[in-house]
Structures are given as structure tokens and as C-alpha cells.
Amino acid sequence: MRKKVIAKNLKKALLEDGAFSHALFEFELEDRIEAYLESKHEDGDKYLFVIAEKSNEIAMMLIDENDEVHVNEDARALLMKFWKGENYKNNMLLFMPDMANELDKGNHYFVGVKVQENLFYVS
């Protein structure tokens, strides 16, 4: 049941221009930026995005190729720019079941993105 609620909240935030929680970003993600940067570098990812969920709120961050951190709506907008058109929606729909599973376990969902000749793929 909780996974369905998480999936609904993810869909609203990621696909329906719903609101994100800045307080959740500060509480769950901000202190972990260095660890995610380290993971990004170790894996050779160009970008890394992270989703957190707590009490029906969603937060998101995207670390870009210059290690700049983009938060919530800015992260979503940048990811939509990279994954143009239907690619963003299709990728998010593909990832949402895994996102909901990880978030339901109390984990963050994170994924690195590599770029090859203007093509993005997930590592």
C-alpha cells in the first residue's frame, strides 16, 4: 500500500509538475552531497540524480557535469532538458517502480548518468 502512495507522489512531482519539499532536501540530501559526489566520480558518471521521500513529500537533486547541485524543480527542469520530449517521461515511468521500492525501504533512489556522443544512458 505504501509503495502505491509513494508511486503516486513520485508521479505528481516528476511528471505532473507537482511541488517538491525543500525542507526534505535539507533534512535528507544536503548533508550527503559529498558522498554522492564521490560516488559520481568513482563511477565515472557525468550526472547523478537522487530522490528522497518522507511523509509523502518528495525531494530531488541532480549533480551536473561540473559538480553543481541542482535542487527540486531546478533538478527536474535540467533533467527534462537532457532527456528531451517523451524521453524524460518514458525514463521516469521506467524508473518509478524501482524508485518506489527503494524509497519504501527507507533508502534514497539514486542513479548515475553517462553521456556518449549526446546520448544519455543510465549506469
N, C-alpha and C positions, 0 to 999 in steps of 0.2 A: 504494500500500500504506500509506504513512504517513497519508494522508487518512482511511483506514478506521480506523486506530488512534486518530487524533485524534477522529473522529466517535464512536467507542466511548467514549472518555474523557469527551467532552462529554455524551453521553447519561447516563453514570453520574453525573457531577457535577450536571448540571442537571435531570435527570428522575428519577433513582433515589436521590436524597438522598445521593450519594457525597460523599467528602471533597474539600475544596479545599486548596490549598497556601498557607499564609500567607507562607512564605519566598519563593515565586514572586511573590506580591503585592508584597512589599517589594523584590524584585530588579527586577521588570519594570514595575510600575504606580505605585508610591508616588511616585517621582521625576517622574512625568508628570502628576500630578493637576492642576497649574496649566494645562498645555497643554490637557487635556481640559475643564477649567472654561472656558477661553477659547473653545474650540470650541462648547461648550454654549451660551454666551451669544451668540456670533456667529450661531448657527443659530436662536436663539430656542427651544431645546428646554427642556422642563420637567424632563426626566430624561435621563440618559445612562448607558448601561451598557457596560462594557468587559470583554472576555475575553482572557486571555493563556494561552499553552500553551508548555511547555518540558519536555523529558524525561518525557513522559507525565503531567505534572502540570498542573492547571488552576487559574487564579485568576480572580476576578471582582470588579469593583467597580461600584457604582451610585452616581451622584451625584444627589441628590434636588433637589426644587424650591428648597430652602433652601441648596443647595450643600454639604450634609453628605455625606460619603463613607461608604458602607456597603460592607463587605468580605466577600467569600466567602459563607458561609452566611447572614449577615445580608442581604447584597445579594439573594441568591436568595429569601429569605423575603419581603422587601419587594416584589420583582418579582412573586412569586406572589400577594401581596395585591392589587397593582394589576390584574394580569391574572387575574381570578378563575376558578376552576374549570378547565374544559378550555381556556380561552383561553391560559393560560400554556403548557401542554403543546403546543397547536397552534402557537403562535408560535415556541416553541423548535424544534419539528420543522421549521417553515418556514425558520428562520434557520440551522439546523445545517449544511446544505451550504455556504452562504456562509462560515460561521464556519470550517469545516474548510479551505476553500480559502485564506482569509486567513491562518489560523494556520500552514498548511503552507508558505506563502511567508515565514514568519518575522515576519509583522505581527500586531498586535493586531486583534481584531474589536471595533468599537465602533459603536453606533447611538444616535441621539438619539430621544427620545420626546416627542411633543407631546400635549397634552390639550385636548379640546374637549368641553365640556359632559359631563364624566365619561366621555368616550370616549377611549381611548388610540389613537394611531396613530403609526407609525414614520415618521421623516423621512429 
